[in-house]
């Protein structure tokens, strides 16, 4: 898979290139049509050429799917999916959000820059959805950027409460004035979260005069569920890779943004 074109003409290292991607646990399809996509996703993540990759629905293990795919051509990876997807030289952070009968899944961060202490905060709003925030300070160009990987709930009222919990978490764990970004799948089908985010000082990354980039469903994207919100950072580039290969790998497309310090 070819690398994704850089959306702006900045030299490498001049901007912080951030991707967010819901990988659907590395598997697509149902029943006999179920197929393992984690090996294709490994190439896709590398093609993004991002400094920071924020991932949702990442498995550390799943006994039933490992047994199902262990006899396929490439097989179920021996590593957790976060470590398996990380390009050479990247550091990895992972924390579990949800535990199920046969395994679990959560959020992950892959970074070509050094990482600080990894934190996790449970923001589950009810018993039927286990949700969490992965918090990792990233040491970029002499600056510590606080990165939070998020996956919000399916119910709007839950998402609104999760915005408040996110804001409280940032106030407690991110020093005043420090640059920060929150990236992930916000499940905001109705485009209703931005005012609440702005009320807490979080601005959605985008380019003035350009439409929001849809990422879901991957075969015919209509909804902009995947986003990056920032504090102390400004967006200079925005891209959603498209095409048959990207549509195959997950039900979401990745969102890629370029950020500079304000």
SVG drawing of the C-alpha trace seen along z (x, -y; Angstrom):
<svg xmlns="http://www.w3.org/2000/svg" viewBox="-30 -31 43 55">
<polyline fill="none" stroke="black" stroke-width="0.4" points="0.0,0.0 1.4,-3.4 1.9,-6.1 -0.9,-8.7 0.0,-12.0 0.9,-14.8 -2.1,-17.2 0.1,-20.3 3.6,-21.2 5.3,-21.3 8.7,-19.6 8.7,-16.4 8.9,-17.3 7.6,-20.9 4.0,-19.8 2.6,-17.1 0.8,-14.6 -2.0,-12.8 -4.2,-10.0 -7.3,-8.5 -8.7,-5.2 -11.3,-2.8 -10.0,0.6 -13.1,2.7 -11.0,5.2 -9.1,6.2 -11.9,8.3 -14.7,7.7 -17.8,9.6 -20.1,12.1 -20.5,15.9 -18.7,17.7 -17.8,14.3 -15.8,13.2 -12.3,12.3 -9.1,11.2 -8.0,7.7 -5.3,7.0 -2.4,7.7 -3.8,5.3 -4.3,2.8 -0.7,3.1 0.2,1.8 -2.5,-0.8 -1.2,-2.2 2.3,-2.4 1.0,-4.1 -0.5,-6.9 3.0,-8.0 1.7,-9.7 3.7,-10.9 0.9,-9.7 -1.8,-7.1 -4.8,-7.0 -6.7,-3.7 -10.0,-2.4 -11.5,1.1 -8.0,2.7 -7.7,6.2 -5.0,7.4 -6.4,10.9 -9.5,12.8 -9.4,16.6 -12.3,17.5 -11.1,15.4 -7.5,16.4 -8.7,20.1 -10.8,19.3 -8.1,17.5 -5.0,19.3 -5.3,21.7 -5.6,19.1 -2.7,18.1 -1.2,15.4 -2.8,16.4 -3.8,14.4 -0.9,12.3 0.9,13.6 1.3,10.0 -1.5,7.8 -2.9,5.8 -1.4,2.5 2.1,3.9 1.5,5.7 0.3,2.6 3.1,0.3 5.6,-0.6 9.3,0.1 10.6,-2.3 7.2,-3.5 6.4,-3.4 3.1,-1.8 0.5,-2.5 -2.6,-0.4 -5.3,-0.1 -8.4,2.1 -11.9,0.5 -14.2,3.5 -13.9,7.1 -16.0,9.8 -16.4,13.6 -13.6,14.5 -11.3,11.4 -11.3,7.6 -10.6,4.5 -9.6,0.9 -7.8,-2.2 -4.2,-2.4 -1.6,-5.0 1.4,-4.5 4.0,-7.2 7.3,-7.9 8.0,-10.3 8.8,-9.3 5.9,-8.7 5.4,-9.6 3.4,-7.8 0.3,-6.1 -3.0,-6.7 -6.5,-5.4 -9.9,-6.8 -13.2,-4.9 -16.0,-7.0 -18.6,-4.2 -22.1,-5.7 -24.1,-2.5 -23.6,1.2 -24.1,2.0 -21.2,-0.1 -17.7,0.0 -15.8,-3.2 -12.5,-4.7 -10.0,-7.4 -6.3,-6.6 -4.1,-9.5 -0.4,-9.7 2.0,-12.7 4.0,-12.7 7.4,-14.4 7.4,-16.2 10.1,-18.7 10.9,-19.8 7.2,-20.1 4.9,-17.8 1.6,-17.3 -1.0,-15.6 -2.9,-13.1 -6.2,-11.5 -7.7,-8.6 -11.4,-8.4 -14.3,-6.2 -17.7,-7.7 -21.0,-5.9 -23.9,-5.2 -26.5,-7.3 -26.4,-11.1 -27.1,-11.7 -24.2,-9.4 -21.9,-11.3 -22.8,-14.6 -21.9,-13.3 -18.7,-11.8 -17.8,-15.3 -18.1,-16.6 -16.0,-13.7 -13.4,-14.3 -13.2,-18.0 -12.8,-17.1 -10.1,-14.6 -8.2,-17.2 -8.4,-19.8 -7.0,-17.3 -4.3,-15.7 -3.1,-18.3 -1.2,-21.3 -2.8,-24.7 -1.5,-26.1 -0.1,-22.7 -1.1,-21.7 -3.5,-18.8 -5.5,-16.9 -8.4,-14.4 -8.8,-12.0 -11.1,-9.1 -14.6,-7.9 -17.2,-10.1 -20.3,-8.4 -21.8,-11.8 -24.2,-11.0 -26.2,-14.3 -23.2,-16.7 -24.3,-17.8 -21.1,-17.6 -19.1,-20.6 -20.8,-23.3 -20.2,-21.2 -16.6,-20.6 -16.1,-24.4 -17.6,-25.2 -14.7,-23.3 -12.1,-24.9 -11.8,-22.0 -11.8,-23.1 -12.5,-20.6 -9.6,-20.3 -10.6,-21.5 -9.9,-23.9 -11.9,-27.1 -14.3,-27.0 -14.0,-23.2 -16.7,-20.7 -16.2,-18.2 -14.7,-15.0 -16.9,-11.9 -15.4,-8.7 -18.3,-6.3 -19.3,-3.9 -16.1,-3.3 -17.6,-2.1 -19.8,-5.2 -18.9,-7.7 -21.7,-10.0 -21.0,-10.7 -18.0,-12.5 -17.8,-10.3 -13.9,-10.3 -12.5,-13.6 -9.6,-15.4 -10.3,-18.2 -7.4,-20.4 -6.2,-22.9 -3.1,-25.1 -2.8,-23.5 -4.0,-24.7 -5.0,-22.5 -3.1,-23.2 -4.0,-20.0 -6.9,-17.5 -7.3,-14.3 -9.4,-11.1 -7.8,-8.4 -10.3,-6.6 -10.4,-3.8 -11.2,0.0 -8.3,1.0 -9.3,-1.5 -13.0,-0.5 -12.2,3.1 -10.1,2.9 -12.6,1.4 -16.1,0.0 -14.4,-3.4 -11.9,-5.4 -9.0,-7.0 -8.9,-10.7 -5.5,-12.4 -4.7,-15.9 -1.6,-18.1 -1.2,-20.4 1.1,-23.2 1.5,-25.0 -0.5,-28.2"/>
</svg>
